Amino acid sequence: MSNRYRGHAGTAGRPQPVPILRYDVAADPTGHVPRRSTVTPAVFARHRRMIQRSNRRFMTVSEYCAALRSAEAPADALVVTFDGDRAATFVAARELAERGLAATVFVTTSRLGGPGMLTEAEVRRLHELGVEIGASGHSGRRLDELHRSDVTAEITLCRRRLAAVTGDEPRSFAYPRGGWDPTVRQLVIAAGYSAACAVGEALSHPGDDPFALTRLTVDGGLADHRVRAWLNGIGRTLPRTVQPASRFRLVPSTIGARIPARLSIAYRPRFAPRAAEGTHLPASDRPGRPQQ
């Protein structure tokens, strides 16, 4: 078995939460993190050691989604993704690859070769090392704020340029800044991608949508104990996103009424007698507890 899948077998037959970590690594000459949403290379190196000690099975986004579809996703899976296009991403992803650990780097193609950004040569080298190179649009604009034709252009232009750089068409996609809706999702599928990442700030699980995977953002202000908790499968999960054909659908509620639910929002009945599997409601929302 390859090192990238090493780890314990997990609890057989029990669906387990899966952390999909989202990093943006940025080096700063002053030694300070330039933005809270980024982490320094030193912080990532510390997290890498923590992640290795978790003995989880490292998978790329495409591998994880393929396992979801076959209902064979390992209970102890872990997916590490990078959304940043900065040069420091190359070093961080290379450190994982050189240790036989899988990772996925999402690239915004208009930024390639810019000052302090990834170069085409670095993207090509990561691909050669076994790092999955995914797409994240061409300009980095939120796709749910664009016209349909512009969304198609963003998705296809990025895919073609990455194919020219690496020699392989990218199979996974990350919605820039987490912005997506049902139309964007369908266009990503039509473009030929096999997986897509949203954000969601929750643990993934066997019922997750392969074209809107929930990820956890690891930022510069996150305490180490939070990362350890995620690696231990501790944290909130979301029920599977409802994805009907029309903009709205009627969803039966627990009190007998039929209510509309937006496609891009996970349906969570407030008065359900039992929370959706893997979903933790706050104490004030649990049945049988009086409101304070």
N, C-alpha and C positions, 0 to 999 in steps of 0.2 A: 504493500500500500504506500502511495506517495506521501511525503511529509506534509503536503498541503491538506491532506485529509486526516492527519493524525489526531488522536484524541480518544476520550472514553466513549463507550457505546451509548451512553444515555439511558433513560428509563424506557424499556421496550414497551411499545403500544400506547404510550402516553404522549399526546401532543405537547410539545415544549416551546416556549417563546424563543425566538431567534433574534439576537441583536444584529442589526445592519448598521454599522457605524459610518458616520458621514464626517470626513475630515476636510479641512482647508488649511494646509500647512504653509506658513509664510515666514521667511527669514527676515530679520530686521537688523541692520547694522548697529542700532543703538541698544540692542538687547531687549527691547520691549516689543510686546505684541502690538502690531499697528491697528488691529481691529479686534473687538471681543470675539467675533465669529471665527477667528483664526487661532491656530496653535503654533507655537514655535517648534523647530526641529527637535530641540531638547525635550520639550513636553511630549512630542510624538514618540521619541525614542524611549521615554519612560513608559508610555502607554503600550508600546510594542512589547516591552518585557512583561508587563502585566497580562497582555493578551496571550502571549506565548505560554505563560504559567497557567492560564485557564484551561489548557488542553482541549480547546474546542477545535472543530474541524473547519479549516479555512476553505471557503468556496468563493468563486467569482459570482457576480450577479447572474450571469447566464446559467452557470451550473446550478445555482440555488433554484432558479425558476424552473429549470428542467426537472429538478428533483421534486418541486412542488407539484408539477403536472403529473408526475408518475406516482405521487403519493409516497415517495421514498425519501423525503427530506430528512437528513439526520437530525436527531433530537438535540445534538450538541453542535449544530452548524454555527458558523460565524462568517459574516461578510464584511469586509473592510472596503469602503469606497472613498475616493477623493474627488471633490467637486472643484477644487481650485485649479487654476492653470499656471500657478507660479512655479518658478524653477525649483523651489524647495520640494515641490511634490515629487519631482524626479528622484531626489535622494531618498525620501521617505518610502516611496513605492519600490525603489531598487533594494532597499534594506530588507523589505519583506521577501521580494523575489529571490534574493541571494540566499535566503534561509529556507527556500522551498515553500513559502507561504503565499497563498493566493490573494490577489487584490484586484480592484477595478478602478481605473482612472477615467473620469469623464472629462472630455475635452471640448472647449468652446473654440471652434476652429479659427475665428477671426483674430483671436489673441495669440495664436502661435507665432513665435519669433519676436514678440514685442519685448520691450525692456523689462527684465526680471521675470519673463514668462517662459513657459516650456517652448522648446524648439521642435521642429519636425524631426531632427536627428534624435532628440531625447525620447520623443514619443515612439519612434521606430525601435529604439534600443529597449524600451520597456516592453514593447510587443515581443521582441526577440527573447526577452527574459521570461516570458510567460504571463506577464501582467495583461489583464483584459483591458483593451482600450475601447471605451464606450463614448457615445456622442452626447453632447449637451447643447445642441443648436449651434448656429453660426455666430450670432451676435451676442447671445446671452440675455436677450430680452425675454420677459415672461410671455409664454405662448398663449396663455388664456386672455391676454389683452390685445392680441393681434387678429387681423382679418384672416380668414381661412386660407387664402392664397399665400399670405405671408408665412403662416405656420408651415405650410407645405414646403415653401422655399427654405425656411430655416432648417427643417428636418432633413430634407434631401441634399442640400448643399453641404451640410456638415458630414453627412454619411459618405458622400462621394469624395470629399477631400480627405477624410480619414482613410478611406479605402486606397486612395492614391499614395498616402504616406506609409501605411503599414502593409499594403498588399491584400488585406482582408477587410470585408465590409463589417462595420461594428454591428454587434447583435443586441447590445443593450443601450438604453437611452436614459438620461436623467433630465427631468423637466427643469429648465433653468429657474432658479430661485423657488422651486417647488410649485410653480404655477401651472395648473392643468385643469381641464374640464372634460366632459365626455367627448366633445368634438376633437379636442387635441389628442386625447387617448386613442380615438379611432384612427386618426391620421398617422399616429406613430405606428400602429398595427399595420395599416395599409402600406406604409413605407418599407415594411419588411423586418422591423425589429421583433425580437422574441421576448423582450423584457423591458420594463421601464420602472424607474425609481421616482417616487414622490418624496415627501419628507414625513409628515404625520407626527413626528416626535413620539413614537411608540415602538415597542418591540414587534417584530414580524411574527407570524405564526402560520401553521399549515393551511389556514383558510384565507391567507392574504391574496390580494389581487396581483397577479404577475405583471400587470401593466400599471400598477400604482403601489408599489412596495413601500411600506412604512419604514422610515429610517430615523435614527437618533443622531442629532447633531452634537458633535464633541467640540465645544468652544473653549476659548482661553480661560474662562472663569469657572469651568466645571471641576468640581472636586474629584479627587481620585476614587473616593469611596462610591461615588455615583457610577463611575465606569465599572468598578468591580461588581456593583449590584447588577448592572446590565449584563455583564459577562456571566453572572450566576442566574440569569433569566428572571431577575426581579425588576418589575416595572409594569407600566400599563400596556395593554394591548387594545386594539380596535377591532370591532366586528367587521366582517367583509363589506366593502363598499357596494351599495346597490347599483347595478348597471343595466337598466332597461333600455329599450330602443328609443323612447321619446324623452323629451326634456323632463317631464314629471311622470311619476307613476303613483297609483294609489296603494298605500301600504296598510294592511290591517293593523289596527292598534289593539292594545289589550283591553280596551273598554268597549270594543265593538264598532267604533267609528272607523271610517276610512280616510286617511290623511295623506296629503301629497308629500313626497320626499324628494329633495333635489338629488340628482344623480351623483354629484360630487361630494355629498355629505354622507357619512356612515349613519345608518338608522339606529338610534339608541332609544328604545321606549322608556320614558321616564317612570311609568307606573307598572313596569313589567314585574310579575311575581318572582322572576329569577333573572339575574343579569346575564347578558350574552356570555358564552363561554370565553374565559380568559379576560373578561372585562371587569374592572373593579370600580364600582360606583362609590361615590363618597357616602359617608354615613347618613347624611341628610336625605339621600335619594333612595335608601334601601327601604323596601316595604316593611311595614309594621313598626317603623320608628317614628314617633311624633316629631313634627318640625319644631325647632326651638324658636 
